[in-house]
């Protein structure tokens, strides 16, 4: 180092010039273990902090809501089927047939009753699968809206067309399946990548749609109403809340 006051060359490890007594630097530099001047450490920027994890949440994965609505629908379906099979409730008090007047409430009870076991297992299974996926994606309220449109509206319209006995929720199963598949259908039409299994969803939807062949109480009209309801709700929701 060069003293600015007297111009003498001095050691860089001192704070005052030994020749003129002028102060050269405020403090002597720090030395490392080898006796060399240690480099200045750069302060690291503060690491970003994340909010506390919720119960059951995995770090790095978005927390999904619990499918309470779907679970309730599945439980009510089993409960309604068991009630009439055990003889505690007459089947005519739950299913929809003939004229709804003055028993309009049957459009809400008929979707939770199944006479055919195979029809029940397949339909409830599809509702449990796509209801869970749809509810975790968009919440319980929208799950209930899609289910009721496919179930109650499908039963009501089907009864007005055929006037025959209707039970089960094949319309609701197709509505939930269609609503869930809409974002992937849009991506497929736009030739974009998508993560869902459209082939598997299509096979399950076809099986449910063909249920009236083996279970006459399943309505073809409810199939169409449920499919339309799922698409009508699914398209605007997928645009407002993209996956």
Steps between C-alpha positions, in 0.01 A plus 500: 500500500607862440451759773303790354665744741872431460505268196687221676429137419365323806361158592133439422454338843542825703259782571749791547805606297823431705673797337252784538237355733217564252202262529493283188190285556237459769584138585747237398376240251402154625733214423409142416673191642784531248571861596349647184248780486156342518257586219190692592198278524198603306180504692259241367153625409237385744348169394130514413269382773194282447183497708454223750386172351145393560423168664562220251659733242818390322774765441498624140151365423188713506258409773180346366168537672342190647213352292241514777216561255585195292531285812155615613348413161653152509377440856148619414496271198585196711259609773209553258557162336521320833185668635268351241683166477461446874129586474522804729377729221268418212667533160207707369583767758848557357506438124341720233220367278188623330413857592711691751198687637492544793822307575758731343757404764538159334733650240747548787453158661487284185870558413598342834311172445614206285309181426772341285822419689727524195344833406562622855863390521602649166310826535601567860860414413507750213340767721758434773790526253405805295317667787819488705713632213254779419447599864873515574545718195209742546350447846193344658248757376570443131505125559150523651379717209621254236364199691154652550476613138584151378297312763189705581463675164575177313235314702241775453549533125518123454174455687326762287608318185444133592271502809666171603673413825838673542761456769878526531732784406638407160440860389705633790785258427516617137475865607799473736700302245433754224570802723834353607600411142422841347846660560674200343254500211577866434874427510460203266300706250768770513770231455656585834637270768271385780544278805163327525402159363228580248490143372430358846242770572332429168478126570346557843255754358397255227441223754277729708319628193412142397356410842137529375567186293539287816309716748171632355461738794805693373375769262645569155372855530685542831816394316461784251403758762796407720749511215370838387503637855863396552611668178297817559645544850846371419582738214453834681653366821808376312542846344458689826706255708752331267671187629 
